[in-house]
Amino acid sequence: MYDLSKMVKAVRESGYDDADAQAKVCQDIVLKAISESDFSRSVTIKGGVVMRSLTKNIRRATQDMDIDFIRYSMSDPSIENFVEKMNCIEGIYIKRIGKIEELRQQDYYGKRVFVEITDHYGNIVESKIDLGVHKHLEVGQEEYCFDIAFSEEGASLLINSKEQMFVEKLRSLLKFGSFSTRYKDIYDMYYQCDKLNNEKLRTCFESYIFSDPGMRENDISDVVRRVKAVFSDRRYRQRVDSSDKRWLDDDIGAVFTKILEFLEKNAESEY
């Protein structure tokens, strides 16, 4: 029988602070529950949960959980059904608490649901899940097995590809320039840019940037010019360098240079 308090303690002893440890336990339970539910192929996992798992870096831990539905409604009743279907782990009960909130951020629209997870002993942990819709169906999702603290089998689910994550972060940077506050994205891009598949990257550039009438960039050369201008902003550079969202210690000059050189290399290939 699962004991949430012992699970949180075990994660905390592995190096997480208390808040991140509770969030990690919640995330593991939600991931495992989805993988065993009817929604295992109707959602894709994205954001910090994926990045933390890929990097194995505790500093990339997040208390947020981002999920996109695939061909599934974002109506409140549909979200209620999604939460209810996660009740498939013996000894664990998951329910929605509070109101379902609408989210409107810099470059994102979705909904937020708060969930309460209770075990057989009455221990409770809470989490929030940000929900969106995977609109670009031409961009394939990848199957990935998350390491789950309480299950040797892990949780096999769909996730955003590295290429999609990179281009979505780049898209936000292009759109908001030096006004962007998503500083963690810069370190994510730095980590990802030498781990990408060119063919998949081409598809993502076309889908998320070049074919989007709301974007000004029509080719990779436009992208390079825009990123150069942003990275040349001294105050933006200082904000990225000193951000409490920084999870890598590499020199900020090296971070910016690696991202730019990667984009320039693709420009030379007439991406």
Residue, then its C-alpha position, 0 to 999 in steps of 0.5 A: m500500500y502506498d504511503l505518500s509521507k514516506m514517498v515524499k521523505a524518500v524524494r527529499e532524501s535524494g536531494y529535493d527540497d520539501a516543496d519540490a519533493q511533494a511536487k515530484v511525488c504528485q507528478d509521479i503519481v499523475l504520470k503513472a495514473i495517466s499511463e494506466s488510464d484510457f488517456s495514455r495516448s490522448v495526452t502528451i507531457k511537456g515542459g519542466v517535468v520532461m526536461r527534469s527527466l531528460t536532464k536528470n538534474i534536480r535543479r531543473a525540478t519544477q512544481d508545475m505540470d504541463i499536459d496537452f490533450i490530443r484530439y480531446s476537448m478542453s471543456d470543464p466537463s471533459i477535464e473533470n472526466f480526465v481527472e476522474k479517469m486517473n483513479c486507477i491506482e489501488g490505494i490512491y485517490i485523486k480529485r479536483i479541488g477548487k475551480i478550473e482556471e483559465l490561463r492567459q500568459q505571454d504566448y499560451y492559452g489553457k486551463r489550470v486544474f488543482v488536484e488533491i491526492t490522498d492515500h489509504y492512510g489519509n496523507i494528502v499532497e496537492s498539485k496543479i496541472d496546466l492543460g492545453v491542446h496539441k494543435h500541430l498534429e503534423v508534429g509527431q510526439e515521442e514515446y518516453c518512459f518516465d522513471i517513477a519513484f514507486s514503480e520499477e516499470g515506470a510510466s510510458l507516455l507521449i512527450n513533446s520531442k526535443e525538437q518541438m520543445f526547442v522551437e517552441k521556446l525559440r518561438s516565444l523568444l522571437k515573439f517577445g524579444s528582450f521583454s521575454t521573462r522565460y529565462k529558464d528557456i534559454y538554458d533549456m535551449y542551450y542544453q538541447c541544441d546539440k541533441l536535435n534531429n535536423e529533419k524533425l527540426r525542419t518540420c517544427f520550424e515550418s509549423y511553429i514559426f515560418s507558417d505562422p502568420g503571427m510571426r515575422e520570421n520567414d526563414i532561418s536567416d530571419v531567426v538568426r538576425r532576431v536572436k542576435a539582436v535580443f542577445s545583444d541587449r545588455r540588460y536582457r543578458q544580465r537578467v538571464d545571467s542572474s535569474d533564479k531560474r538558472w539551472l546550469d552554471d555555464d558562462i552566459g557568453a558561452v550559453f548565448t554563443k552556442i545557441l547562436e552558432f547552432l542557428e547560424k549553422n542551420a542558416e548556412s544549410e539553407y534550412 
